[in-house]
Amino acid sequence: MFHLLNEWAEVYRNGKAEMPITLSFRDYVLGLEQIKSTSAYEKDKKYWEDRVETFADAPDLPLAKNESQITEQRFCRRSAKLSQKEWQSVKDAAGRLEVTPSVLLMSAYAETLRLWSSNKDFTLNLTQFDRKQLHPEVNNLVGDFTTLTLLEIKNAGNNFAERTKAIQKQLTEDLEHTAYGAVELERELKKKTGNMRGAIMPVVFTSGLGVEQWNEGKWLGKLNYNISQTPQVWLDHQVVEMDGCLCLFWDSVDELFYPGMLDEMFRAYTGLLHTLAVHPEIMQEKTASLVTAEISEKRRQANETAAEFEEKTLDGLFLEAADKFPDKEALVTCSRRMTYREIKEEAFYISGQLKSMGIKKEETVAVFMEKGWEQVVAVYGILFAGAAYLPIDIHNPRERVEKILRDSGTRIILVQNQAYDQDTEWLHEWD
């Protein structure tokens, strides 16, 4: 976008348009794909995949809703600014620590997230702008040149300065292995966690430092409003310079979070930056966190989710519910609706039949059925009889089903009437 704004201003003011280029963004993307055939790609792939099993999760922030409950993702923006003097002070402090200004801001962001997050070691999703010089005309292309880096941030260090240096060290090492992309790494992490649909690294840090400055009069007109809205992102912190000042933006899906929580976090974060600008010496103070925020007792109690649970069985929990809510609807299928009482009575009937067949304690009984109410009744009937249920997909090949039954030592199979036809006559071999 900013490339276009700069070019429009150049054409309008100087009447000069750049010469047409021969390179397309498609050509550039195809060029990136060729990198995957290089030894550098294989080396970087190994670097990242060797870390998959122990890779830190995203910050575990308190959520008011599950991601799946959001039907229409809408972002809200929070904005703040550091004055020229404050921003210069922060940059000077970063220089003394031998870290980049972006890393210092990232460290303050992580310090804030850590106060609200239940996991103190976590991963931030970094958005960077990377035009790989694959062709002389690359810098004249218009396209999405953003790349992602997943940065693990450990809660290591006796003070803010040490924690910040640790972030710089990790980032420097990671940036030497960018041939293998974060999108590919996220796919591997999704496989590990089983979370194939939801967001896996939804907390983002985007630095525009050194990429673009939003100086007054640089473009045609005035920038009045902008916001980022990205799928599978919950919170995106962006930093960019404007007229010598530093602009701080948080774009977030507020519906996911408890009312007022992000406002509280943003105040804590910007407050920390203002403090660092005035008193940079506090970076050396021995403390687990420089972020201070009043956390209400109500929210503190809501976050105390650790609890001990009684050891109860599935059938035991069901019987408790059946005693409390006998006439409440417990099961709804396309063909039948059942109360707790109805399920209990029919399950006890099956239990009685199994016992009359000499079922032994913890003996395996197969449930060979289509999805439906019969499955639920069958499972509870088996459990009430003291046996163990073995669910089998009715669409499996006969050979596989027979192997499962033989290997498990199953002699009794429960089936639905509609599942018992000519194709399943071989089931007569079992009781």
Contacts in CASP RR format, 6 or more apart in sequence:
PFRMAT RR
TARGET T0000
AUTHOR 0000-0000-0000
METHOD contacts of the structure
MODEL  1
MFHLLNEWAEVYRNGKAEMPITLSFRDYVLGLEQIKSTSAYEKDKKYWED
RVETFADAPDLPLAKNESQITEQRFCRRSAKLSQKEWQSVKDAAGRLEVT
PSVLLMSAYAETLRLWSSNKDFTLNLTQFDRKQLHPEVNNLVGDFTTLTL
LEIKNAGNNFAERTKAIQKQLTEDLEHTAYGAVELERELKKKTGNMRGAI
MPVVFTSGLGVEQWNEGKWLGKLNYNISQTPQVWLDHQVVEMDGCLCLFW
DSVDELFYPGMLDEMFRAYTGLLHTLAVHPEIMQEKTASLVTAEISEKRR
QANETAAEFEEKTLDGLFLEAADKFPDKEALVTCSRRMTYREIKEEAFYI
SGQLKSMGIKKEETVAVFMEKGWEQVVAVYGILFAGAAYLPIDIHNPRER
VEKILRDSGTRIILVQNQAYDQDTEWLHEWD
2 212 0 8 1.000
3 142 0 8 1.000
3 143 0 8 1.000
4 142 0 8 1.000
5 219 0 8 1.000
5 220 0 8 1.000
6 218 0 8 1.000
6 219 0 8 1.000
7 17 0 8 1.000
7 18 0 8 1.000
8 219 0 8 1.000
8 220 0 8 1.000
9 218 0 8 1.000
9 219 0 8 1.000
9 220 0 8 1.000
10 16 0 8 1.000
11 17 0 8 1.000
12 220 0 8 1.000
18 140 0 8 1.000
21 137 0 8 1.000
21 140 0 8 1.000
21 141 0 8 1.000
22 137 0 8 1.000
23 135 0 8 1.000
23 137 0 8 1.000
23 138 0 8 1.000
23 140 0 8 1.000
23 141 0 8 1.000
24 141 0 8 1.000
25 141 0 8 1.000
25 142 0 8 1.000
25 143 0 8 1.000
27 135 0 8 1.000
28 134 0 8 1.000
28 135 0 8 1.000
28 138 0 8 1.000
28 141 0 8 1.000
31 134 0 8 1.000
32 132 0 8 1.000
32 134 0 8 1.000
35 41 0 8 1.000
35 179 0 8 1.000
36 179 0 8 1.000
38 179 0 8 1.000
40 179 0 8 1.000
41 179 0 8 1.000
41 180 0 8 1.000
43 177 0 8 1.000
43 179 0 8 1.000
44 177 0 8 1.000
44 178 0 8 1.000
44 179 0 8 1.000
44 180 0 8 1.000
44 181 0 8 1.000
45 179 0 8 1.000
45 180 0 8 1.000
45 184 0 8 1.000
47 177 0 8 1.000
47 180 0 8 1.000
48 177 0 8 1.000
48 180 0 8 1.000
48 181 0 8 1.000
48 184 0 8 1.000
48 185 0 8 1.000
48 188 0 8 1.000
49 180 0 8 1.000
49 185 0 8 1.000
49 188 0 8 1.000
51 152 0 8 1.000
52 185 0 8 1.000
52 188 0 8 1.000
52 189 0 8 1.000
52 192 0 8 1.000
53 192 0 8 1.000
55 123 0 8 1.000
55 150 0 8 1.000
55 152 0 8 1.000
55 189 0 8 1.000
56 119 0 8 1.000
56 121 0 8 1.000
56 122 0 8 1.000
56 123 0 8 1.000
56 152 0 8 1.000
56 153 0 8 1.000
56 154 0 8 1.000
57 119 0 8 1.000
57 122 0 8 1.000
57 123 0 8 1.000
58 122 0 8 1.000
58 123 0 8 1.000
58 124 0 8 1.000
58 125 0 8 1.000
58 199 0 8 1.000
58 200 0 8 1.000
58 201 0 8 1.000
58 202 0 8 1.000
58 203 0 8 1.000
59 113 0 8 1.000
59 114 0 8 1.000
59 116 0 8 1.000
59 117 0 8 1.000
59 119 0 8 1.000
59 122 0 8 1.000
59 124 0 8 1.000
59 203 0 8 1.000
60 117 0 8 1.000
60 118 0 8 1.000
60 119 0 8 1.000
60 122 0 8 1.000
61 113 0 8 1.000
61 116 0 8 1.000
61 117 0 8 1.000
61 203 0 8 1.000
61 234 0 8 1.000
61 235 0 8 1.000
61 257 0 8 1.000
61 261 0 8 1.000
62 116 0 8 1.000
62 118 0 8 1.000
62 257 0 8 1.000
62 258 0 8 1.000
62 261 0 8 1.000
62 299 0 8 1.000
62 302 0 8 1.000
62 303 0 8 1.000
63 256 0 8 1.000
63 257 0 8 1.000
63 258 0 8 1.000
64 255 0 8 1.000
64 256 0 8 1.000
64 257 0 8 1.000
64 258 0 8 1.000
64 259 0 8 1.000
65 255 0 8 1.000
65 256 0 8 1.000
67 198 0 8 1.000
67 199 0 8 1.000
67 234 0 8 1.000
67 256 0 8 1.000
68 198 0 8 1.000
70 253 0 8 1.000
70 255 0 8 1.000
70 256 0 8 1.000
73 229 0 8 1.000
73 231 0 8 1.000
73 253 0 8 1.000
74 229 0 8 1.000
74 253 0 8 1.000
74 254 0 8 1.000
74 255 0 8 1.000
75 227 0 8 1.000
75 228 0 8 1.000
75 229 0 8 1.000
75 251 0 8 1.000
75 252 0 8 1.000
75 253 0 8 1.000
76 251 0 8 1.000
76 252 0 8 1.000
76 253 0 8 1.000
76 254 0 8 1.000
77 227 0 8 1.000
77 249 0 8 1.000
77 250 0 8 1.000
77 251 0 8 1.000
78 249 0 8 1.000
78 250 0 8 1.000
78 252 0 8 1.000
78 262 0 8 1.000
78 263 0 8 1.000
78 266 0 8 1.000
79 247 0 8 1.000
79 248 0 8 1.000
79 249 0 8 1.000
79 250 0 8 1.000
80 247 0 8 1.000
80 248 0 8 1.000
80 266 0 8 1.000
80 270 0 8 1.000
81 242 0 8 1.000
81 245 0 8 1.000
81 246 0 8 1.000
81 247 0 8 1.000
81 248 0 8 1.000
82 90 0 8 1.000
82 245 0 8 1.000
82 246 0 8 1.000
82 248 0 8 1.000
82 273 0 8 1.000
82 274 0 8 1.000
82 277 0 8 1.000
83 245 0 8 1.000
84 243 0 8 1.000
84 244 0 8 1.000
84 245 0 8 1.000
85 277 0 8 1.000
86 246 0 8 1.000
86 273 0 8 1.000
86 274 0 8 1.000
86 277 0 8 1.000
86 278 0 8 1.000
87 241 0 8 1.000
87 244 0 8 1.000
87 245 0 8 1.000
87 246 0 8 1.000
87 277 0 8 1.000
89 276 0 8 1.000
89 277 0 8 1.000
89 278 0 8 1.000
89 280 0 8 1.000
90 101 0 8 1.000
90 104 0 8 1.000
90 105 0 8 1.000
90 246 0 8 1.000
90 273 0 8 1.000
90 276 0 8 1.000
90 277 0 8 1.000
90 280 0 8 1.000
91 101 0 8 1.000
92 280 0 8 1.000
93 104 0 8 1.000
93 276 0 8 1.000
93 280 0 8 1.000
93 283 0 8 1.000
94 100 0 8 1.000
94 101 0 8 1.000
94 103 0 8 1.000
94 104 0 8 1.000
96 280 0 8 1.000
97 104 0 8 1.000
97 161 0 8 1.000
97 164 0 8 1.000
97 165 0 8 1.000
97 283 0 8 1.000
98 165 0 8 1.000
98 168 0 8 1.000
99 107 0 8 1.000
99 164 0 8 1.000
99 165 0 8 1.000
99 167 0 8 1.000
99 168 0 8 1.000
100 168 0 8 1.000
100 209 0 8 1.000
101 209 0 8 1.000
102 207 0 8 1.000
102 208 0 8 1.000
102 209 0 8 1.000
102 239 0 8 1.000
103 164 0 8 1.000
103 167 0 8 1.000
103 168 0 8 1.000
103 171 0 8 1.000
104 164 0 8 1.000
104 276 0 8 1.000
105 205 0 8 1.000
105 207 0 8 1.000
105 239 0 8 1.000
105 273 0 8 1.000
106 124 0 8 1.000
106 126 0 8 1.000
106 151 0 8 1.000
106 153 0 8 1.000
106 167 0 8 1.000
106 205 0 8 1.000
106 207 0 8 1.000
107 160 0 8 1.000
107 163 0 8 1.000
107 164 0 8 1.000
107 167 0 8 1.000
108 269 0 8 1.000
108 272 0 8 1.000
108 273 0 8 1.000
108 276 0 8 1.000
108 290 0 8 1.000
109 124 0 8 1.000
109 205 0 8 1.000
109 237 0 8 1.000
109 269 0 8 1.000
110 122 0 8 1.000
110 124 0 8 1.000
110 153 0 8 1.000
110 163 0 8 1.000
110 167 0 8 1.000
111 160 0 8 1.000
111 163 0 8 1.000
111 272 0 8 1.000
111 289 0 8 1.000
111 290 0 8 1.000
111 291 0 8 1.000
112 265 0 8 1.000
112 268 0 8 1.000
112 269 0 8 1.000
112 272 0 8 1.000
112 291 0 8 1.000
113 122 0 8 1.000
113 203 0 8 1.000
113 265 0 8 1.000
114 120 0 8 1.000
114 122 0 8 1.000
114 155 0 8 1.000
114 289 0 8 1.000
114 291 0 8 1.000
115 265 0 8 1.000
115 268 0 8 1.000
115 289 0 8 1.000
115 291 0 8 1.000
115 293 0 8 1.000
115 295 0 8 1.000
116 261 0 8 1.000
116 265 0 8 1.000
118 303 0 8 1.000
120 155 0 8 1.000
121 152 0 8 1.000
121 153 0 8 1.000
121 154 0 8 1.000
121 155 0 8 1.000
122 152 0 8 1.000
122 153 0 8 1.000
122 203 0 8 1.000
123 150 0 8 1.000
123 151 0 8 1.000
123 152 0 8 1.000
123 153 0 8 1.000
123 201 0 8 1.000
124 150 0 8 1.000
124 151 0 8 1.000
124 153 0 8 1.000
124 201 0 8 1.000
124 203 0 8 1.000
124 204 0 8 1.000
124 205 0 8 1.000
125 148 0 8 1.000
125 149 0 8 1.000
125 150 0 8 1.000
125 151 0 8 1.000
125 182 0 8 1.000
125 201 0 8 1.000
125 202 0 8 1.000
125 203 0 8 1.000
125 204 0 8 1.000
125 205 0 8 1.000
125 233 0 8 1.000
126 148 0 8 1.000
126 149 0 8 1.000
126 150 0 8 1.000
126 151 0 8 1.000
126 171 0 8 1.000
126 204 0 8 1.000
126 205 0 8 1.000
126 206 0 8 1.000
126 207 0 8 1.000
127 146 0 8 1.000
127 147 0 8 1.000
127 148 0 8 1.000
127 204 0 8 1.000
127 205 0 8 1.000
127 206 0 8 1.000
127 207 0 8 1.000
127 236 0 8 1.000
128 146 0 8 1.000
128 147 0 8 1.000
128 148 0 8 1.000
128 149 0 8 1.000
128 207 0 8 1.000
129 145 0 8 1.000
129 146 0 8 1.000
129 147 0 8 1.000
129 208 0 8 1.000
129 211 0 8 1.000
130 145 0 8 1.000
130 146 0 8 1.000
130 147 0 8 1.000
130 178 0 8 1.000
131 138 0 8 1.000
131 139 0 8 1.000
131 141 0 8 1.000
131 145 0 8 1.000
132 138 0 8 1.000
147 178 0 8 1.000
147 181 0 8 1.000
147 182 0 8 1.000
148 181 0 8 1.000
148 182 0 8 1.000
148 183 0 8 1.000
148 186 0 8 1.000
149 171 0 8 1.000
149 174 0 8 1.000
149 175 0 8 1.000
149 178 0 8 1.000
149 182 0 8 1.000
150 182 0 8 1.000
150 185 0 8 1.000
150 186 0 8 1.000
150 201 0 8 1.000
151 167 0 8 1.000
151 170 0 8 1.000
151 171 0 8 1.000
151 174 0 8 1.000
152 170 0 8 1.000
153 167 0 8 1.000
153 170 0 8 1.000
154 166 0 8 1.000
154 170 0 8 1.000
155 163 0 8 1.000
155 288 0 8 1.000
156 162 0 8 1.000
156 163 0 8 1.000
156 166 0 8 1.000
157 163 0 8 1.000
157 166 0 8 1.000
158 286 0 8 1.000
159 283 0 8 1.000
159 284 0 8 1.000
159 285 0 8 1.000
159 286 0 8 1.000
159 287 0 8 1.000
160 282 0 8 1.000
160 283 0 8 1.000
160 284 0 8 1.000
160 285 0 8 1.000
160 287 0 8 1.000
160 290 0 8 1.000
161 283 0 8 1.000
161 284 0 8 1.000
164 283 0 8 1.000
182 201 0 8 1.000
186 200 0 8 1.000
186 201 0 8 1.000
189 200 0 8 1.000
189 201 0 8 1.000
190 196 0 8 1.000
190 200 0 8 1.000
193 200 0 8 1.000
198 232 0 8 1.000
199 232 0 8 1.000
199 233 0 8 1.000
199 234 0 8 1.000
200 232 0 8 1.000
202 232 0 8 1.000
202 233 0 8 1.000
202 234 0 8 1.000
202 235 0 8 1.000
203 234 0 8 1.000
203 235 0 8 1.000
204 230 0 8 1.000
204 233 0 8 1.000
204 235 0 8 1.000
204 236 0 8 1.000
204 237 0 8 1.000
205 236 0 8 1.000
205 237 0 8 1.000
206 228 0 8 1.000
206 236 0 8 1.000
206 237 0 8 1.000
206 238 0 8 1.000
206 239 0 8 1.000
207 238 0 8 1.000
207 239 0 8 1.000
208 238 0 8 1.000
208 239 0 8 1.000
208 240 0 8 1.000
208 241 0 8 1.000
209 239 0 8 1.000
209 240 0 8 1.000
209 241 0 8 1.000
210 241 0 8 1.000
212 240 0 8 1.000
213 240 0 8 1.000
213 241 0 8 1.000
213 242 0 8 1.000
213 244 0 8 1.000
214 223 0 8 1.000
214 240 0 8 1.000
214 241 0 8 1.000
214 242 0 8 1.000
214 243 0 8 1.000
214 247 0 8 1.000
215 242 0 8 1.000
215 243 0 8 1.000
215 244 0 8 1.000
216 222 0 8 1.000
216 242 0 8 1.000
216 243 0 8 1.000
227 251 0 8 1.000
228 236 0 8 1.000
228 238 0 8 1.000
228 251 0 8 1.000
229 251 0 8 1.000
230 236 0 8 1.000
233 253 0 8 1.000
234 252 0 8 1.000
234 253 0 8 1.000
234 256 0 8 1.000
235 250 0 8 1.000
235 251 0 8 1.000
235 252 0 8 1.000
235 253 0 8 1.000
235 262 0 8 1.000
236 250 0 8 1.000
236 251 0 8 1.000
236 252 0 8 1.000
237 248 0 8 1.000
237 249 0 8 1.000
237 250 0 8 1.000
238 248 0 8 1.000
238 249 0 8 1.000
238 250 0 8 1.000
238 251 0 8 1.000
239 246 0 8 1.000
239 247 0 8 1.000
239 248 0 8 1.000
239 249 0 8 1.000
240 246 0 8 1.000
240 247 0 8 1.000
240 249 0 8 1.000
241 247 0 8 1.000
248 269 0 8 1.000
248 270 0 8 1.000
248 273 0 8 1.000
250 262 0 8 1.000
250 266 0 8 1.000
252 262 0 8 1.000
254 262 0 8 1.000
258 299 0 8 1.000
261 299 0 8 1.000
264 293 0 8 1.000
265 293 0 8 1.000
267 293 0 8 1.000
268 291 0 8 1.000
268 292 0 8 1.000
268 293 0 8 1.000
269 291 0 8 1.000
272 290 0 8 1.000
272 291 0 8 1.000
275 282 0 8 1.000
275 290 0 8 1.000
276 282 0 8 1.000
276 283 0 8 1.000
276 290 0 8 1.000
282 290 0 8 1.000
283 290 0 8 1.000
312 320 0 8 1.000
313 383 0 8 1.000
314 383 0 8 1.000
315 380 0 8 1.000
315 383 0 8 1.000
315 384 0 8 1.000
318 340 0 8 1.000
318 343 0 8 1.000
318 344 0 8 1.000
318 380 0 8 1.000
319 344 0 8 1.000
321 330 0 8 1.000
321 340 0 8 1.000
322 330 0 8 1.000
322 340 0 8 1.000
322 341 0 8 1.000
322 343 0 8 1.000
322 344 0 8 1.000
325 340 0 8 1.000
326 339 0 8 1.000
326 340 0 8 1.000
326 341 0 8 1.000
326 344 0 8 1.000
327 339 0 8 1.000
327 340 0 8 1.000
327 341 0 8 1.000
328 339 0 8 1.000
328 340 0 8 1.000
329 337 0 8 1.000
329 338 0 8 1.000
329 339 0 8 1.000
330 338 0 8 1.000
330 339 0 8 1.000
330 340 0 8 1.000
330 343 0 8 1.000
331 337 0 8 1.000
331 338 0 8 1.000
331 343 0 8 1.000
331 373 0 8 1.000
331 376 0 8 1.000
333 372 0 8 1.000
333 373 0 8 1.000
335 372 0 8 1.000
335 373 0 8 1.000
336 373 0 8 1.000
338 373 0 8 1.000
343 376 0 8 1.000
343 377 0 8 1.000
343 380 0 8 1.000
344 380 0 8 1.000
346 377 0 8 1.000
347 377 0 8 1.000
347 378 0 8 1.000
347 380 0 8 1.000
347 381 0 8 1.000
347 384 0 8 1.000
348 381 0 8 1.000
348 384 0 8 1.000
350 377 0 8 1.000
350 378 0 8 1.000
350 380 0 8 1.000
350 381 0 8 1.000
350 382 0 8 1.000
350 384 0 8 1.000
350 385 0 8 1.000
350 414 0 8 1.000
351 381 0 8 1.000
351 382 0 8 1.000
351 384 0 8 1.000
351 385 0 8 1.000
352 385 0 8 1.000
354 365 0 8 1.000
354 381 0 8 1.000
354 382 0 8 1.000
354 385 0 8 1.000
354 387 0 8 1.000
354 412 0 8 1.000
355 385 0 8 1.000
357 412 0 8 1.000
357 431 0 8 1.000
359 365 0 8 1.000
359 385 0 8 1.000
359 386 0 8 1.000
359 387 0 8 1.000
359 412 0 8 1.000
360 387 0 8 1.000
361 386 0 8 1.000
361 387 0 8 1.000
362 386 0 8 1.000
362 387 0 8 1.000
362 388 0 8 1.000
363 387 0 8 1.000
363 388 0 8 1.000
363 411 0 8 1.000
363 412 0 8 1.000
364 387 0 8 1.000
364 388 0 8 1.000
364 389 0 8 1.000
364 390 0 8 1.000
364 408 0 8 1.000
364 409 0 8 1.000
364 410 0 8 1.000
365 382 0 8 1.000
365 385 0 8 1.000
365 387 0 8 1.000
365 388 0 8 1.000
365 389 0 8 1.000
365 390 0 8 1.000
365 410 0 8 1.000
365 412 0 8 1.000
365 413 0 8 1.000
365 414 0 8 1.000
366 389 0 8 1.000
366 390 0 8 1.000
366 391 0 8 1.000
366 392 0 8 1.000
366 404 0 8 1.000
366 405 0 8 1.000
366 408 0 8 1.000
366 410 0 8 1.000
366 412 0 8 1.000
366 413 0 8 1.000
366 414 0 8 1.000
366 430 0 8 1.000
367 375 0 8 1.000
367 378 0 8 1.000
367 379 0 8 1.000
367 382 0 8 1.000
367 389 0 8 1.000
367 390 0 8 1.000
367 391 0 8 1.000
367 392 0 8 1.000
367 413 0 8 1.000
367 414 0 8 1.000
368 392 0 8 1.000
368 394 0 8 1.000
368 401 0 8 1.000
368 413 0 8 1.000
368 414 0 8 1.000
368 415 0 8 1.000
368 419 0 8 1.000
368 424 0 8 1.000
368 427 0 8 1.000
369 375 0 8 1.000
369 378 0 8 1.000
369 394 0 8 1.000
369 414 0 8 1.000
369 415 0 8 1.000
369 416 0 8 1.000
369 419 0 8 1.000
370 394 0 8 1.000
370 416 0 8 1.000
370 418 0 8 1.000
370 419 0 8 1.000
374 416 0 8 1.000
375 391 0 8 1.000
378 389 0 8 1.000
378 414 0 8 1.000
379 389 0 8 1.000
379 391 0 8 1.000
382 388 0 8 1.000
382 389 0 8 1.000
382 414 0 8 1.000
383 389 0 8 1.000
390 404 0 8 1.000
390 408 0 8 1.000
390 410 0 8 1.000
392 401 0 8 1.000
392 404 0 8 1.000
392 405 0 8 1.000
394 419 0 8 1.000
396 404 0 8 1.000
398 426 0 8 1.000
402 426 0 8 1.000
404 410 0 8 1.000
405 413 0 8 1.000
405 430 0 8 1.000
410 430 0 8 1.000
411 430 0 8 1.000
411 431 0 8 1.000
412 430 0 8 1.000
412 431 0 8 1.000
413 427 0 8 1.000
413 430 0 8 1.000
413 431 0 8 1.000
415 424 0 8 1.000
415 427 0 8 1.000
420 427 0 8 1.000
END
